Amino acid sequence: MARAKKKPATRKGAARNDGGRGASKADLLLDELALYLRPPGRGIHAVSTGLGESQAFAARYLGATFNSERPWREHLAGLVSLKGPDAVAILALPHDTGAGIVRGASRGPEGIRARWGTAPAFELGDVFCVPQLLDDESASPAMLARARKALYADAPPALKKGLKTLPASPISIAERVYALLRALNPELRVLLLGGDHTVSWPAVAEVLGPSAGKGEGRADLGIVHFDAHTDLLPDRLGVRYCFATWAYHANELLGRGGRLVQIGIRASAKPREHWESTLGVRQLWAADCLKLTPSQLAEAVAEHLRARGVKRVYLTNDLDGTDSRWAAACGTPEPGGLTPDHVLAVIERLGAGDEFQILGADVVELAPGLSLDRDLAALSCETAARYGRASLTLLRKAGQRTVRG
C-alpha cells in the first residue's frame, strides 16, 4: 500500500488559506481576530496621509521584533501562551463617534503610547474603525453590507462564508474582539485605551456579562468609575450606547446595589441623591473627595466595596474625572476635579493585598489635539499614561494572585 503523503506543517501564527479545513479551533479564532485588529496606530484608516508616520510609530513602539511585512496575526498568536502575571494585554479602540460634544478622543491611544515610548505589556494593537459608524444596531443593513465588503475583502474563505454575520461597526467589533480574547485565553486581562467613554461598554459587557456567572454568582462584581459626569442616561437622543449612557447599562448589568462607584462627579443636571436613590449607584462627588487625603479616599472606596461584598472589579477611568489642570486635553474638561494623587491612590488601594481581583481596566477620553496649549496637552497625555501604567500594575497583581490560588 502506498504511504500517504505527509501534510506540510502550518507555520505557527501564519495566515491561513485553507478555508478552515483541518484548522484547530484556536486557529480559526485567531483568523477572525486578525480581521478586526491592526498594529498600534493603524486602527485609524490611513492610505497616504499619515500612513508612513503610523508605520514608523509602530516600529519604534514595538521595537526590533516588529516587522511591518509580517501579518499581524503572527504577533497576535502570542496571546494564547500568556499566563499568570504576564497574561496582560493592551488594546486600543481609537473611536469617538459615541461622543456628543467635542470629538478628538480617537487620538487618545496615540498620545498614551507616545508617552510610554515602548510597549509596557503585550500589544493587541487597534480595533480597525470605520469612523462614521458607532454600533451595528445604529447602521442600516445596506451600510453594514458595504462596510463588511470593504473591511473583509481578504478574509479567509471559511469566514467569508459567514460574512453577513460579521460585525462592521467599531463598538460591535470590539464586543466580538473581547469574546474572542476570552475564548483564546481566559486568563487574559486587558487594559483598554480609548476613545470616548462609549468604548468601555464592550469591555464591561464581556467582562461582567454571562462569562462572569449568573445570579448570586455575580453578586461580588463591581465597577470603580472615575468621571466628572454620571453617564447614567438610558439613552441620548435615541442612541442606546454612547458616552452618556454606557454606565446606566453597566449598572443594570451589575444589578444595581451600590456596586457601581462613581468618583469625581461634579457636572450633573441632578443632585447625587437623585442618582443614588433612583439607580442604586454610589457617588463620591469631587468636592467631597478633595476634603479627604488621597489615602483616605482610597480607603473609603475600599470600605464601600467591602460592605457590598464586591471582590471582582472593573476599573474605568475617564480623564475628565481629573481636574482640568492635569487633564485639559479631553472632550469635556472640568475644573474642581480630582488630583492625580487621589486617582492613583484609589488604583493602588485596589491592588493592595488580596481583597480585590481586577478583571479589566480602561483609560478613556484623552484628546491630545483639543488643547491649543502644547504644554497642557503634553501634561494631559502624561496623566493618562500614568493612569495606564498604574492600571497595568493592578492587572499584573491580579495574575499573581491567580498563580498563588
The 8 nearest C-alpha neighbors of each residue, nearest first, counted from 0:
[[1, 2, 3, 4, 5, 6, 7, 8],
 [0, 2, 3, 4, 5, 6, 7, 8],
 [1, 3, 0, 4, 5, 6, 7, 8],
 [4, 2, 5, 1, 6, 0, 7, 8],
 [3, 5, 6, 2, 1, 7, 8, 0],
 [4, 6, 3, 7, 2, 8, 1, 9],
 [5, 7, 4, 8, 3, 9, 21, 2],
 [8, 6, 5, 9, 4, 10, 21, 17],
 [9, 7, 10, 6, 5, 11, 13, 21],
 [8, 10, 11, 7, 13, 15, 12, 6],
 [11, 9, 13, 12, 8, 14, 7, 73],
 [10, 12, 13, 9, 73, 76, 8, 14],
 [11, 13, 73, 76, 72, 10, 14, 74],
 [14, 12, 10, 11, 73, 15, 72, 9],
 [13, 15, 12, 72, 16, 70, 30, 73],
 [16, 14, 17, 13, 155, 30, 18, 19],
 [15, 17, 18, 155, 14, 156, 19, 157],
 [18, 16, 19, 20, 15, 156, 155, 22],
 [19, 17, 157, 156, 16, 20, 155, 15],
 [18, 20, 22, 17, 157, 21, 27, 156],
 [21, 19, 22, 18, 17, 157, 23, 16],
 [20, 22, 19, 23, 17, 18, 24, 26],
 [23, 21, 19, 20, 26, 27, 24, 17],
 [22, 24, 26, 25, 27, 21, 19, 28],
 [23, 25, 27, 26, 28, 22, 29, 183],
 [26, 24, 28, 23, 27, 29, 183, 22],
 [27, 25, 29, 23, 24, 28, 22, 30],
 [26, 28, 30, 24, 29, 25, 31, 23],
 [27, 29, 25, 31, 30, 26, 32, 24],
 [30, 28, 32, 26, 31, 27, 33, 25],
 [31, 29, 27, 33, 28, 32, 26, 34],
 [30, 32, 28, 34, 29, 33, 27, 35],
 [33, 31, 29, 34, 35, 30, 28, 176],
 [32, 34, 72, 30, 31, 35, 36, 29],
 [35, 33, 31, 32, 36, 30, 151, 154],
 [34, 36, 33, 32, 126, 127, 172, 37],
 [37, 35, 126, 125, 33, 127, 34, 124],
 [36, 38, 125, 124, 41, 42, 127, 39],
 [39, 37, 124, 41, 125, 40, 71, 57],
 [40, 38, 124, 125, 41, 57, 37, 42],
 [41, 39, 53, 42, 38, 109, 125, 43],
 [42, 40, 43, 37, 39, 38, 125, 53],
 [41, 43, 127, 125, 126, 40, 128, 37],
 [44, 42, 41, 128, 45, 127, 40, 93],
 [45, 43, 42, 41, 46, 128, 127, 129],
 [46, 44, 50, 47, 49, 48, 43, 41],
 [47, 45, 50, 48, 44, 49, 51, 43],
 [46, 48, 50, 45, 49, 51, 44, 52],
 [47, 49, 50, 45, 46, 51, 52, 53],
 [48, 50, 52, 51, 45, 53, 47, 46],
 [51, 49, 45, 53, 47, 52, 48, 46],
 [52, 50, 54, 53, 49, 55, 47, 48],
 [51, 53, 55, 49, 50, 54, 56, 48],
 [54, 52, 56, 50, 55, 51, 40, 49],
 [53, 55, 51, 57, 56, 52, 50, 58],
 [56, 54, 52, 58, 53, 57, 51, 59],
 [57, 55, 53, 59, 58, 54, 60, 52],
 [58, 56, 60, 54, 55, 59, 39, 61],
 [57, 59, 55, 56, 61, 60, 62, 65],
 [60, 58, 56, 62, 57, 61, 55, 117],
 [59, 61, 117, 57, 58, 62, 118, 116],
 [62, 60, 58, 59, 65, 57, 118, 117],
 [63, 61, 59, 64, 60, 58, 65, 117],
 [62, 64, 65, 61, 58, 66, 59, 60],
 [63, 65, 62, 66, 61, 58, 74, 67],
 [66, 64, 63, 61, 62, 58, 67, 57],
 [65, 67, 68, 69, 64, 58, 63, 70],
 [66, 68, 69, 65, 54, 70, 58, 71],
 [69, 67, 66, 70, 71, 65, 54, 73],
 [68, 70, 66, 67, 71, 73, 65, 72],
 [71, 69, 72, 73, 68, 14, 13, 74],
 [72, 70, 74, 73, 69, 75, 37, 38],
 [71, 73, 75, 33, 70, 74, 12, 76],
 [74, 72, 12, 71, 76, 75, 13, 70],
 [73, 75, 71, 72, 76, 77, 12, 70],
 [76, 74, 72, 77, 73, 78, 71, 123],
 [75, 77, 12, 73, 74, 78, 79, 72],
 [76, 78, 75, 79, 74, 80, 81, 73],
 [79, 77, 81, 76, 80, 75, 184, 121],
 [78, 80, 77, 184, 81, 183, 76, 75],
 [79, 81, 78, 77, 82, 184, 76, 86],
 [82, 80, 86, 78, 85, 79, 77, 83],
 [81, 83, 86, 85, 80, 84, 186, 187],
 [82, 84, 398, 85, 86, 402, 399, 401],
 [85, 83, 398, 395, 399, 86, 396, 82],
 [84, 86, 83, 87, 82, 81, 395, 398],
 [87, 85, 81, 82, 187, 84, 83, 186],
 [88, 86, 188, 85, 187, 189, 120, 395],
 [89, 87, 121, 189, 122, 120, 190, 188],
 [88, 90, 190, 122, 189, 123, 191, 121],
 [89, 91, 191, 123, 124, 125, 192, 190],
 [92, 90, 192, 125, 191, 93, 193, 108],
 [91, 93, 193, 126, 94, 194, 125, 192],
 [94, 92, 105, 194, 193, 91, 106, 42],
 [93, 95, 105, 194, 92, 96, 130, 195],
 [96, 94, 195, 97, 194, 105, 98, 104],
 [97, 95, 98, 133, 94, 130, 131, 132],
 [98, 96, 241, 95, 197, 242, 99, 133],
 [99, 97, 96, 95, 242, 195, 100, 102],
 [98, 100, 97, 101, 242, 102, 96, 243],
 [99, 101, 98, 102, 330, 331, 97, 242],
 [102, 100, 330, 99, 103, 98, 331, 369],
 [103, 101, 104, 95, 330, 98, 100, 96],
 [102, 104, 366, 105, 106, 369, 368, 95],
 [105, 103, 366, 194, 107, 106, 364, 365],
 [104, 106, 93, 94, 194, 95, 103, 107],
 [107, 105, 104, 109, 108, 366, 103, 93],
 [106, 108, 365, 104, 110, 366, 109, 105],
 [109, 107, 111, 110, 192, 106, 112, 193],
 [108, 110, 106, 112, 107, 111, 113, 40],
 [111, 109, 107, 113, 108, 380, 112, 367],
 [112, 110, 384, 108, 114, 113, 109, 380],
 [111, 113, 115, 109, 114, 110, 108, 116],
 [112, 114, 116, 110, 115, 111, 109, 60],
 [115, 113, 111, 112, 116, 381, 384, 110],
 [116, 114, 112, 113, 117, 111, 384, 118],
 [115, 117, 113, 114, 60, 112, 118, 59],
 [118, 116, 60, 115, 61, 119, 59, 62],
 [117, 119, 120, 60, 61, 115, 116, 122],
 [118, 120, 117, 121, 115, 388, 391, 122],
 [121, 119, 118, 88, 122, 87, 89, 391],
 [120, 122, 88, 89, 87, 123, 118, 119],
 [123, 121, 89, 124, 88, 120, 90, 118],
 [122, 124, 90, 89, 75, 88, 121, 125],
 [123, 125, 39, 38, 122, 37, 90, 91],
 [126, 124, 91, 42, 37, 36, 39, 92],
 [125, 127, 36, 92, 42, 35, 128, 91],
 [126, 128, 42, 36, 35, 125, 37, 43],
 [129, 127, 169, 130, 42, 126, 43, 94],
 [128, 130, 131, 132, 168, 169, 127, 44],
 [131, 129, 128, 132, 94, 96, 133, 95],
 [130, 132, 129, 96, 133, 128, 168, 94],
 [133, 131, 168, 130, 129, 134, 169, 96],
 [132, 134, 168, 96, 169, 170, 97, 137],
 [135, 133, 168, 170, 171, 136, 137, 169],
 [134, 136, 138, 137, 168, 171, 167, 166],
 [135, 137, 134, 138, 139, 133, 171, 168],
 [136, 138, 135, 134, 133, 139, 238, 132],
 [139, 137, 135, 136, 142, 143, 140, 134],
 [138, 140, 142, 141, 143, 137, 136, 135],
 [141, 139, 143, 142, 144, 138, 135, 145],
 [142, 140, 144, 139, 143, 145, 138, 146],
 [141, 143, 139, 145, 144, 140, 146, 138],
 [142, 144, 146, 140, 145, 141, 147, 167],
 [143, 145, 141, 147, 142, 146, 140, 148],
 [146, 144, 148, 142, 143, 147, 149, 141],
 [145, 147, 143, 149, 148, 144, 150, 167],
 [148, 146, 150, 144, 149, 145, 151, 167],
 [147, 149, 145, 146, 151, 150, 152, 144],
 [150, 148, 146, 147, 151, 152, 145, 144],
 [151, 149, 147, 148, 146, 152, 167, 34],
 [150, 152, 154, 153, 148, 147, 149, 34],
 [151, 153, 148, 154, 149, 150, 147, 159],
 [154, 152, 151, 155, 150, 159, 34, 156],
 [153, 155, 151, 152, 159, 158, 156, 34],
 [154, 156, 158, 157, 16, 18, 159, 153],
 [157, 155, 18, 159, 158, 160, 154, 16],
 [158, 156, 18, 160, 155, 159, 19, 161],
 [159, 157, 160, 156, 161, 155, 154, 162],
 [158, 160, 162, 156, 161, 157, 154, 155],
 [159, 161, 158, 157, 162, 156, 163, 155],
 [162, 160, 159, 158, 163, 164, 165, 157],
 [161, 163, 159, 164, 165, 160, 158, 147],
 [164, 162, 161, 165, 144, 147, 160, 166],
 [163, 165, 162, 161, 166, 167, 160, 147],
 [164, 166, 162, 163, 167, 161, 147, 172],
 [167, 165, 172, 171, 168, 164, 135, 175],
 [166, 168, 147, 146, 143, 172, 165, 135],
 [167, 169, 134, 135, 171, 132, 133, 170],
 [170, 168, 172, 128, 171, 133, 173, 134],
 [171, 169, 134, 173, 172, 168, 133, 174],
 [170, 172, 174, 134, 173, 168, 169, 166],
 [171, 173, 169, 166, 175, 174, 170, 168],
 [172, 174, 176, 170, 175, 171, 201, 169],
 [175, 173, 201, 171, 177, 172, 176, 170],
 [174, 176, 178, 172, 173, 177, 179, 171],
 [177, 175, 173, 179, 178, 174, 172, 180],
 [176, 178, 180, 174, 175, 179, 173, 181],
 [177, 179, 175, 181, 176, 180, 182, 174],
 [180, 178, 182, 176, 181, 177, 183, 175],
 [181, 179, 177, 183, 182, 178, 184, 176],
 [180, 182, 185, 178, 184, 179, 183, 177],
 [181, 183, 179, 180, 184, 185, 178, 28],
 [184, 182, 180, 181, 79, 179, 25, 185],
 [183, 185, 181, 186, 79, 187, 182, 180],
 [186, 184, 181, 187, 182, 183, 180, 188],
 [187, 185, 184, 86, 188, 82, 83, 181],
 [186, 188, 86, 185, 184, 87, 189, 181],
 [189, 187, 87, 359, 358, 86, 88, 394],
 [190, 188, 88, 359, 89, 87, 191, 187],
 [189, 191, 89, 360, 361, 359, 90, 88],
 [190, 192, 361, 90, 91, 89, 189, 360],
 [191, 193, 91, 362, 108, 361, 363, 92],
 [194, 192, 363, 92, 93, 195, 107, 108],
 [193, 195, 94, 104, 105, 93, 95, 363],
 [196, 194, 364, 95, 197, 104, 193, 363],
 [195, 197, 242, 198, 199, 363, 364, 194],
 [198, 196, 242, 241, 199, 195, 97, 200],
 [197, 199, 196, 200, 195, 194, 201, 193],
 [200, 198, 202, 197, 196, 201, 203, 361],
 [199, 201, 203, 198, 202, 245, 197, 204],
 [202, 200, 174, 204, 203, 199, 173, 205],
 [203, 201, 199, 205, 200, 204, 206, 177],
 [202, 204, 200, 206, 205, 207, 201, 199],
 [203, 205, 201, 208, 202, 207, 200, 206],
 [204, 206, 208, 202, 203, 207, 201, 177],
 [207, 205, 203, 208, 202, 204, 211, 358],
 [208, 206, 211, 203, 205, 204, 209, 210],
 [207, 209, 205, 204, 210, 211, 206, 252],
 [210, 208, 211, 212, 213, 207, 205, 206],
 [209, 211, 212, 208, 206, 205, 207, 213],
 [212, 210, 209, 207, 208, 217, 206, 213],
 [213, 211, 216, 217, 210, 209, 214, 208],
 [214, 212, 216, 217, 215, 209, 211, 210],
 [213, 215, 216, 217, 212, 218, 254, 209],
 [214, 216, 218, 217, 213, 219, 212, 220],
 [217, 215, 213, 214, 212, 218, 219, 211],
 [216, 218, 215, 212, 219, 213, 220, 214],
 [217, 219, 215, 220, 216, 214, 309, 308],
 [218, 220, 309, 310, 217, 308, 311, 221],
 [221, 219, 311, 309, 218, 217, 312, 310],
 [220, 222, 258, 312, 309, 259, 311, 313],
 [221, 223, 259, 313, 312, 314, 224, 260],
 [224, 222, 314, 260, 259, 315, 261, 313],
 [223, 225, 261, 315, 260, 316, 262, 222],
 [226, 224, 262, 316, 320, 317, 261, 263],
 [320, 227, 225, 317, 228, 263, 264, 319],
 [226, 228, 264, 320, 265, 263, 319, 266],
 [229, 227, 226, 266, 264, 230, 267, 265],
 [228, 230, 231, 264, 267, 227, 226, 261],
 [231, 229, 243, 244, 246, 228, 232, 245],
 [232, 230, 247, 244, 229, 246, 243, 233],
 [231, 233, 244, 234, 247, 230, 243, 235],
 [234, 232, 244, 247, 231, 239, 235, 248],
 [233, 235, 239, 232, 238, 237, 244, 236],
 [236, 234, 238, 237, 232, 239, 243, 244],
 [237, 235, 238, 234, 239, 233, 232, 99],
 [236, 238, 235, 234, 239, 233, 240, 137],
 [239, 237, 235, 234, 236, 240, 241, 137],
 [238, 240, 234, 237, 241, 235, 233, 244],
 [241, 239, 245, 244, 238, 197, 234, 242],
 [240, 242, 197, 97, 244, 243, 245, 239],
 [241, 243, 197, 196, 98, 97, 244, 245],
 [242, 244, 230, 241, 232, 245, 231, 235],
 [245, 243, 232, 230, 231, 241, 247, 246],
 [244, 246, 248, 247, 240, 200, 241, 197],
 [247, 245, 249, 231, 230, 248, 244, 250],
 [248, 246, 231, 250, 244, 249, 245, 233],
 [247, 249, 251, 250, 245, 246, 252, 244],
 [250, 248, 246, 252, 251, 247, 245, 253],
 [251, 249, 253, 247, 252, 255, 248, 246],
 [250, 252, 254, 248, 253, 249, 255, 247],
 [251, 253, 249, 250, 254, 248, 208, 207],
 [254, 252, 250, 251, 255, 249, 220, 221],
 [253, 255, 251, 252, 250, 256, 258, 218],
 [254, 256, 279, 250, 253, 257, 251, 258],
 [257, 255, 279, 258, 254, 280, 307, 259],
 [258, 256, 280, 281, 279, 259, 255, 260],
 [257, 259, 221, 256, 260, 255, 222, 280],
 [258, 260, 222, 280, 257, 221, 250, 223],
 [261, 259, 281, 223, 282, 224, 258, 222],
 [262, 260, 282, 224, 225, 283, 281, 223],
 [263, 261, 225, 283, 264, 224, 282, 284],
 [262, 264, 285, 284, 320, 227, 226, 225],
 [265, 263, 227, 284, 228, 285, 226, 262],
 [266, 264, 227, 285, 284, 267, 263, 228],
 [267, 265, 228, 227, 264, 268, 333, 229],
 [268, 266, 269, 228, 265, 229, 270, 264],
 [267, 269, 270, 266, 229, 228, 265, 271],
 [270, 268, 267, 273, 271, 274, 272, 266],
 [271, 269, 272, 273, 267, 268, 274, 275],
 [270, 272, 273, 274, 275, 282, 269, 284],
 [273, 271, 275, 270, 274, 276, 269, 277],
 [274, 272, 276, 271, 270, 275, 277, 269],
 [275, 273, 277, 271, 278, 276, 272, 280],
 [274, 276, 279, 280, 272, 273, 278, 277],
 [277, 275, 273, 274, 279, 272, 278, 280],
 [276, 278, 274, 275, 273, 279, 272, 280],
 [279, 277, 274, 275, 280, 276, 255, 250],
 [278, 280, 275, 257, 255, 256, 276, 277],
 [281, 279, 257, 275, 259, 278, 260, 282],
 [282, 280, 260, 257, 275, 261, 259, 279],
 [281, 283, 261, 260, 284, 262, 280, 271],
 [284, 282, 262, 261, 263, 288, 285, 287],
 [283, 285, 264, 263, 287, 286, 265, 282],
 [284, 286, 263, 288, 287, 264, 336, 265],
 [285, 287, 289, 288, 284, 290, 335, 265],
 [288, 286, 290, 285, 289, 284, 283, 291],
 [287, 289, 285, 290, 291, 286, 284, 296],
 [288, 290, 291, 286, 287, 285, 337, 292],
 [291, 289, 287, 288, 286, 292, 285, 296],
 [292, 290, 289, 288, 295, 296, 293, 287],
 [291, 293, 295, 294, 296, 290, 289, 341],
 [294, 292, 341, 296, 295, 344, 340, 297],
 [295, 293, 297, 296, 292, 344, 298, 341],
 [296, 294, 292, 298, 297, 293, 291, 299],
 [295, 297, 299, 293, 294, 298, 291, 292],
 [298, 296, 345, 294, 300, 295, 299, 344],
 [297, 299, 301, 295, 300, 296, 302, 294],
 [298, 300, 296, 302, 301, 297, 295, 303],
 [301, 299, 303, 297, 298, 302, 304, 296],
 [302, 300, 298, 304, 303, 299, 305, 297],
 [303, 301, 305, 299, 300, 304, 298, 306],
 [302, 304, 306, 300, 305, 301, 299, 307],
 [305, 303, 309, 301, 307, 306, 302, 308],
 [304, 306, 302, 308, 307, 303, 309, 301],
 [307, 305, 303, 304, 308, 302, 309, 301],
 [308, 306, 304, 305, 309, 303, 258, 257],
 [307, 309, 305, 306, 219, 304, 310, 218],
 [310, 308, 219, 304, 220, 307, 305, 221],
 [309, 311, 355, 219, 356, 220, 308, 312],
 [312, 310, 356, 220, 355, 357, 219, 309],
 [313, 311, 221, 357, 222, 358, 220, 356],
 [312, 314, 222, 359, 358, 360, 357, 223],
 [315, 313, 360, 223, 222, 224, 312, 359],
 [316, 314, 224, 361, 360, 223, 362, 225],
 [315, 317, 225, 362, 224, 361, 318, 363],
 [316, 318, 363, 226, 319, 225, 320, 364],
 [317, 319, 320, 321, 364, 316, 365, 363],
 [318, 320, 321, 332, 317, 227, 226, 326],
 [226, 321, 319, 227, 263, 225, 318, 317],
 [322, 320, 337, 336, 319, 318, 338, 326],
 [336, 321, 323, 337, 334, 324, 335, 325],
 [322, 324, 326, 327, 334, 325, 332, 333],
 [325, 323, 322, 326, 327, 334, 375, 321],
 [324, 326, 323, 379, 322, 378, 327, 382],
 [327, 325, 323, 379, 328, 324, 322, 321],
 [326, 328, 323, 332, 329, 325, 379, 324],
 [329, 327, 370, 366, 367, 369, 376, 326],
 [328, 330, 366, 365, 364, 331, 332, 327],
 [329, 331, 101, 332, 102, 366, 364, 103],
 [330, 332, 329, 333, 319, 101, 100, 327],
 [333, 331, 319, 323, 327, 329, 330, 326],
 [332, 334, 323, 322, 319, 331, 335, 336],
 [335, 333, 323, 322, 336, 332, 324, 321],
 [334, 336, 322, 333, 285, 337, 286, 265],
 [322, 337, 335, 321, 285, 334, 320, 263],
 [338, 336, 321, 322, 263, 285, 341, 320],
 [337, 339, 340, 341, 321, 322, 342, 336],
 [340, 338, 342, 341, 343, 337, 321, 382],
 [339, 341, 343, 338, 342, 344, 293, 337],
 [342, 340, 293, 344, 338, 339, 343, 337],
 [343, 341, 339, 345, 344, 340, 346, 338],
 [342, 344, 346, 340, 345, 341, 339, 347],
 [343, 345, 347, 341, 342, 346, 293, 297],
 [346, 344, 297, 348, 342, 343, 347, 349],
 [347, 345, 343, 349, 348, 344, 342, 350],
 [346, 348, 344, 350, 349, 345, 343, 351],
 [349, 347, 345, 351, 350, 346, 297, 344],
 [350, 348, 346, 347, 351, 355, 345, 301],
 [349, 351, 347, 348, 393, 352, 396, 346],
 [352, 350, 348, 349, 347, 353, 354, 355],
 [351, 353, 354, 350, 355, 349, 348, 396],
 [354, 352, 355, 351, 400, 356, 350, 397],
 [353, 355, 352, 310, 356, 351, 349, 350],
 [356, 354, 310, 311, 353, 349, 357, 312],
 [355, 357, 311, 397, 310, 312, 358, 354],
 [358, 356, 312, 359, 311, 397, 313, 394],
 [359, 357, 313, 312, 188, 356, 311, 206],
 [358, 360, 313, 189, 188, 357, 190, 314],
 [361, 359, 314, 190, 315, 313, 191, 189],
 [360, 362, 191, 315, 190, 192, 316, 363],
 [361, 363, 316, 192, 317, 193, 315, 387],
 [362, 364, 193, 317, 194, 365, 195, 196],
 [363, 365, 195, 104, 329, 194, 318, 317],
 [366, 364, 107, 329, 104, 363, 367, 318],
 [365, 367, 104, 329, 103, 107, 328, 368],
 [368, 366, 328, 376, 369, 365, 110, 107],
 [367, 369, 370, 366, 103, 328, 371, 376],
 [368, 370, 328, 367, 366, 371, 329, 103],
 [371, 369, 328, 372, 376, 368, 327, 367],
 [370, 372, 373, 369, 368, 376, 375, 328],
 [371, 373, 370, 375, 374, 376, 377, 369],
 [374, 372, 376, 375, 371, 377, 370, 378],
 [373, 375, 377, 376, 372, 378, 379, 370],
 [376, 374, 378, 372, 377, 373, 379, 327],
 [375, 377, 373, 379, 328, 374, 378, 367],
 [376, 378, 374, 380, 375, 379, 373, 381],
 [377, 379, 381, 375, 380, 376, 325, 382],
 [380, 378, 326, 376, 382, 381, 377, 325],
 [381, 379, 377, 383, 378, 382, 110, 111],
 [380, 382, 378, 384, 379, 383, 385, 377],
 [383, 381, 379, 385, 384, 380, 378, 386],
 [382, 384, 386, 380, 385, 381, 387, 379],
 [383, 385, 387, 111, 381, 386, 382, 380],
 [386, 384, 388, 382, 387, 383, 381, 389],
 [385, 387, 383, 389, 384, 388, 390, 382],
 [386, 388, 384, 390, 385, 389, 383, 391],
 [387, 389, 391, 385, 390, 386, 384, 392],
 [390, 388, 386, 392, 391, 387, 385, 393],
 [389, 391, 393, 387, 392, 388, 386, 394],
 [392, 390, 394, 388, 393, 389, 395, 387],
 [393, 391, 389, 395, 390, 394, 396, 388],
 [392, 394, 390, 396, 391, 350, 395, 389],
 [393, 395, 391, 397, 396, 392, 357, 390],
 [396, 394, 84, 398, 392, 397, 393, 391],
 [395, 397, 399, 393, 398, 394, 392, 400],
 [396, 398, 394, 400, 395, 399, 356, 357],
 [399, 397, 84, 83, 401, 395, 396, 400],
 [400, 398, 396, 84, 402, 401, 397, 83],
 [399, 401, 403, 397, 398, 402, 404, 396],
 [400, 402, 398, 404, 399, 403, 397, 83],
 [401, 403, 399, 400, 404, 83, 398, 84],
 [404, 402, 400, 401, 399, 398, 83, 397],
 [403, 401, 402, 400, 399, 398, 353, 397]]
